[in-house]
Amino acid sequence: MNMLIYLIPIALFMGGIGLAAFLWSLGNGQYDDLQGAAWRVLADDESGPPKS
């Protein structure tokens, strides 16, 4: 039971860090172009590895 005194604040702190990182990523535009990454996967690049 004494261990909960340490574990609950640590869990709340780590959750706060995760929330802060998510809000930071929203503020920096990480989620602005969701369709671009999906189309880049399908794009036909010629800059791949050289063919033997």
RODO-2510 file (C-alpha; in nm, 4 decimals, decimal comma):
residues 52
     n   res          X          Y          Z
     1     m     0,0000     0,0000     0,0000
     2     n     0,2920     0,2320     0,0691
     3     m     0,4100     0,1847    -0,2879
     4     l     0,0971     0,3631    -0,4180
     5     i     0,2245     0,6830    -0,2590
     6     y     0,5070     0,6735    -0,5144
     7     l     0,3359     0,5122    -0,8123
     8     i     0,0337     0,7432    -0,8420
     9     p     0,2351     1,0689    -0,8666
    10     i     0,4797     0,9050    -1,1090
    11     a     0,1898     0,7877    -1,3288
    12     l     0,0295     1,1344    -1,3202
    13     f     0,3620     1,2972    -1,4064
    14     m     0,4215     1,0624    -1,7013
    15     g     0,0650     1,1204    -1,8227
    16     g     0,1240     1,4955    -1,8039
    17     i     0,4419     1,4591    -2,0080
    18     g     0,2508     1,2607    -2,2718
    19     l    -0,0252     1,5218    -2,2828
    20     a     0,2307     1,8029    -2,3115
    21     a     0,4057     1,6227    -2,5988
    22     f     0,0731     1,5732    -2,7787
    23     l    -0,0230     1,9381    -2,7374
    24     w     0,3237     2,0441    -2,8557
    25     s     0,2857     1,8308    -3,1687
    26     l    -0,0563     1,9855    -3,2367
    27     g     0,0908     2,3339    -3,2025
    28     n     0,3777     2,2601    -3,4402
    29     g     0,1559     2,1295    -3,7197
    30     q     0,2428     1,7602    -3,7054
    31     y    -0,1136     1,6660    -3,7992
    32     d    -0,1821     1,9282    -4,0676
    33     d    -0,1309     1,7069    -4,3743
    34     l    -0,2722     1,3641    -4,2965
    35     q    -0,3453     1,2733    -4,6592
    36     g     0,0026     1,3662    -4,7864
    37     a     0,1779     1,0809    -4,6090
    38     a    -0,0788     0,8325    -4,7392
    39     w    -0,0256     0,9450    -5,0990
    40     r     0,3545     0,9529    -5,0637
    41     v     0,3502     0,5807    -4,9851
    42     l     0,1787     0,5150    -5,3164
    43     a     0,4005     0,7519    -5,5179
    44     d     0,6293     0,5879    -5,7714
    45     d     0,9809     0,7134    -5,6913
    46     e     1,2719     0,6582    -5,9241
    47     s     1,5206     0,7307    -5,6452
    48     g     1,5115     0,3758    -5,5087
    49     p     1,8072     0,1399    -5,4802
    50     p     1,9985     0,0767    -5,8028
    51     k     1,8938    -0,2263    -6,0022
    52     s     2,1573    -0,4921    -6,0672
***
